[in-house]
């Protein structure tokens, strides 16, 4: 099969499309003919050996797929011929064939294309976990998201109102990305230059209830300042490259919280949680209450460019590699 593989830890440019054997089947595994695969920021880090989990070289990039089931165990929720989305978690996604545990595979609603489906699980379920579990989003609250034109950002814009938010404020770096944010459902859009003052003005000085931050870096302290009383800052990642610190006296001033939100760790330590999430999110996707993603598509031969777009933060939306 063809696959996008990393054999040396030199960044996204080291990804090569090669012919390798199909992955071995295993008990409880579902074999999927992959049509599209999603990539995310952890893939950037993994190509440099900087992610906390380090697969053995060589490895295939990507952590989520959409495709058609070739075979499945009798006790799986899917059958041969089903259109599905699935998590392979760390690697093994951007390839013509994937094998993953039956608990990681879900039927794709008929109204969503395979290309869009490849952009759902990693980002949408991360955002669902952030807002539902860690952020304790209450009906009518205001959510602000940094990096709003990226994968996690656009997922937040698409999902937050369906999960109860009354208002969703997008923070972006350019007017072009502002258009992406508006197209994905932002109530308001502000540019990173002067964003805190703009948010204070938009909220009449009150601030926001939740900040979802996949960026980190030098805007972190201002994110705390942007919170209303009892607000929550959700730490999702550090695409800016810098891991910020917090002076805890700031948390006392308005009874605010800084909360870690590591969806992958939660999934691995809470059996059955992934299915619980899908049982809530899938009907919202099927009914249209949550719009399907509008991914940025790259062919398999340009996987290196797809991952590089995440590295240089030029990606506008979820990045998906088409395999078939």
Beta strands, then each sheet from edge to edge (+ up, - down):
strand 1: 2-6
strand 2: 15-19
strand 3: 29-39
strand 4: 59-60
strand 5: 64-71
strand 6: 83-87
strand 7: 97-101
strand 8: 105-107
strand 9: 142-145
strand 10: 167-172
strand 11: 188-191
strand 12: 208-213
strand 13: 227-235
strand 14: 257-260
strand 15: 296-299
strand 16: 319-322
sheet 1: 2+ 1- 4+
sheet 2: 7+ 3- 5+ 6- 8+
sheet 3: 7+ 3- 16+ 15+
sheet 4: 11+ 10+ 9+ 12+ 13+ 14+
end
